[in-house]
Amino acid sequence: MLSSGERKRKEILDEADVEIQKLLAVAKAEVKEYEEQQAVENRTRMERTRVQDLQTAELKIKRLELAMRRDLLEQVQDGAREKLRELDRPRNEAMLKALLSGRTGGDAHVFSAAKDEPLVRALTHLPYKGHIDCLGGVVIESSDGSIREDLTYDTLLAERSEELLPIIAEILFGEGG
């Protein structure tokens, strides 16, 4: 009986070994599948992070580029303001004459920069009402103040700059904006 008991014991142990091997194989397969899944998820996360980092860097570059463009456009405008500020008398007189042409009195008066007062008084018969803070040019206003036409160099430059902005951007940056 001992030998049949031994055999039975060996059969049970062999069956247990087979079951253990099956369980180990299943566990190894599950571990392998989990590792592969984690590797895929890690690659996906890394790619997503890389894309986000690239987008962040591109956004920073765009912001810097826009700031540079804005600064350059401001320099162009500052240069134009400086040229208007330093207009020689004949050119300034011609520009003021053009701005005042066709305005011969009526129900209006005129303002100008202090430096232009003598020229404006000589170029128009409109009553002179005082100085305004500007680079040059004039403001014509109805006597009741209800209508005001701003023909200062500052305003004309700002209006013209808006119109010319796409052209200036094309010249400076070689593109439409």
MOUR-V529588 format. One record per run of one state. SS is the DSSP state (@ for helix, = for strand, . for the rest). FROM is the first residue (numbers start at 1). TO is the last residue. If there is no record, write none. Layout:
BEGIN
ss=SS from=FROM to=TO
ss=SS from=FROM to=TO
END
This chain:
BEGIN
ss=. from=1 to=1
ss=@ from=2 to=85
ss=. from=86 to=88
ss=@ from=89 to=100
ss=. from=101 to=107
ss== from=108 to=112
ss=. from=113 to=113
ss=@ from=114 to=123
ss=. from=124 to=126
ss== from=127 to=131
ss=. from=132 to=136
ss== from=137 to=142
ss=. from=143 to=147
ss== from=148 to=152
ss=@ from=153 to=173
ss=. from=174 to=177
END
